[in-house]
Amino acid sequence: MTVHRLLGRGFLESVYRDALAVELELCGIGYEREVPCNISYKGRPLRGPFRIDFVCYSEIVVEAKARAAIGPPDQAQVINYLAATDLRVALLLNFGGSQLEYRRLVLG
């Protein structure tokens, strides 16, 4: 919330990711950035690796967007990241609106 409050909307996703990394460090939250997510089909790797924006505490996927609103494709992307990893919980953040938009996603 602090990142959105201080920067507002209108920047590229990369700016929000950089600011979020600073905020996570200042809050003492352990994270990895741009974590590779390899997708395979019938045991064969597909194009990639895809990159997860952040994995916090080695167990929570955090994906940042900067759009007018997040929708089903954004949620599907994050759910697919969970399905492709051993992780079960994700936070989808959208900095593009007038207020911070977020969704907590859990893979059953």
C-alpha positions as CSV (number, residue, x, y, z in Angstrom):
1,M,0.0,0.0,0.0
2,T,2.9,2.3,0.7
3,V,4.3,1.9,-2.8
4,H,1.0,2.9,-4.3
5,R,0.4,5.8,-1.9
6,L,3.8,7.3,-2.6
7,L,4.1,6.7,-6.3
8,G,0.4,6.8,-7.4
9,R,-0.6,5.3,-10.7
10,G,0.8,5.8,-14.1
11,F,4.3,4.2,-14.0
12,L,5.4,1.0,-15.8
13,E,5.3,-2.3,-13.9
14,S,9.1,-2.3,-13.6
15,V,9.0,0.9,-11.5
16,Y,6.5,-0.6,-9.1
17,R,8.5,-3.9,-8.9
18,D,11.7,-1.9,-8.1
19,A,9.8,0.2,-5.4
20,L,8.2,-3.0,-4.0
21,A,11.7,-4.6,-3.7
22,V,12.9,-1.5,-1.7
23,E,9.8,-1.7,0.5
24,L,10.2,-5.4,1.2
25,E,13.8,-4.9,2.2
26,L,12.9,-2.0,4.5
27,C,10.2,-4.2,6.2
28,G,12.6,-7.0,6.6
29,I,10.6,-9.4,4.4
30,G,12.8,-12.1,2.9
31,Y,12.2,-12.4,-0.9
32,E,13.7,-13.6,-4.1
33,R,13.1,-11.6,-7.3
34,E,12.4,-12.8,-10.8
35,V,12.3,-16.4,-9.8
36,P,12.5,-18.8,-12.8
37,C,9.3,-20.8,-13.3
38,N,9.9,-23.6,-15.8
39,I,6.9,-25.0,-17.6
40,S,7.0,-28.5,-19.2
41,Y,4.6,-30.5,-21.3
42,K,4.8,-34.3,-21.2
43,G,8.2,-34.1,-19.6
44,R,9.6,-31.6,-22.2
45,P,10.4,-28.1,-21.2
46,L,8.5,-25.4,-23.0
47,R,9.7,-21.9,-24.0
48,G,10.9,-20.0,-20.9
49,P,11.7,-19.9,-18.2
50,F,8.9,-17.6,-17.2
51,R,9.8,-15.2,-14.3
52,I,7.8,-14.8,-11.1
53,D,8.1,-11.2,-9.9
54,F,8.7,-12.1,-6.2
55,V,8.6,-15.1,-3.9
56,C,8.4,-13.9,-0.3
57,Y,9.4,-16.1,2.6
58,S,10.2,-18.9,0.1
59,E,6.5,-19.7,-0.1
60,I,4.3,-16.7,-1.3
61,V,4.2,-15.7,-5.0
62,V,3.8,-11.9,-5.4
63,E,3.0,-10.7,-8.9
64,A,2.8,-6.9,-9.7
65,K,0.8,-5.4,-12.4
66,A,0.2,-1.8,-13.6
67,R,-3.2,-1.9,-15.4
68,A,-6.5,-0.1,-15.2
69,A,-7.8,-3.3,-13.5
70,I,-6.8,-6.9,-13.1
71,G,-8.9,-9.6,-14.6
72,P,-9.2,-13.3,-15.3
73,P,-6.0,-13.5,-17.5
74,D,-3.9,-12.0,-14.7
75,Q,-5.4,-14.3,-12.1
76,A,-4.9,-17.3,-14.5
77,Q,-1.2,-16.4,-14.9
78,V,-0.7,-16.4,-11.1
79,I,-2.6,-19.7,-10.6
80,N,-0.5,-21.3,-13.4
81,Y,2.6,-20.1,-11.5
82,L,1.3,-21.9,-8.4
83,A,0.5,-25.0,-10.4
84,A,3.9,-25.1,-11.9
85,T,5.7,-24.8,-8.5
86,D,5.3,-26.4,-5.1
87,L,3.8,-23.1,-3.9
88,R,0.2,-22.7,-2.8
89,V,-0.4,-19.0,-2.0
90,A,-0.1,-15.9,-4.1
91,L,-0.7,-12.2,-4.0
92,L,-1.6,-10.4,-7.2
93,L,-1.1,-6.6,-6.8
94,N,-2.2,-4.0,-9.3
95,F,-0.7,-0.5,-9.0
96,G,-2.5,0.9,-12.1
97,G,-5.8,2.0,-10.6
98,S,-6.7,5.0,-8.4
99,Q,-6.4,2.6,-5.4
100,L,-4.2,-0.4,-4.9
101,E,-6.0,-3.5,-6.1
102,Y,-5.1,-6.9,-4.8
103,R,-6.2,-10.5,-4.9
104,R,-5.1,-13.4,-2.6
105,L,-5.1,-16.6,-4.5
106,V,-4.8,-20.1,-3.0
107,L,-4.3,-23.3,-5.0
108,G,-6.3,-26.0,-3.3
